[in-house]
């Protein structure tokens, strides 16, 4: 960062003109642009795929189903870990209260 830019930032901070929300807005717009690019890439990939439409839809459906099942099992595993850790915490709290 050059000294002129540092000076401008310091003057803005001192005068109260610095916008602390600006970096967050830029991040959210960057995420939106990234997601739009991913979506465009997926659509173009499907359009130029070397397989038939029926086979492509079948593969996409299968992969979506696999992803859903994996997310579901991960969520169930996380919930069971949370329940078991809460049980351990409650048991240790009861022992220390006794």
Secondary structure, 3 states (H helix, E strand, C coil): CCHHHHHHHHHHHHHCCCCCCHHHHHHHHHHHHHHHHHHHHHHHHHHCCCCCHHHHHHHHHHHHHHHHHHHHHHHHHHHHHHHHHHHHHHHHHHHHHC
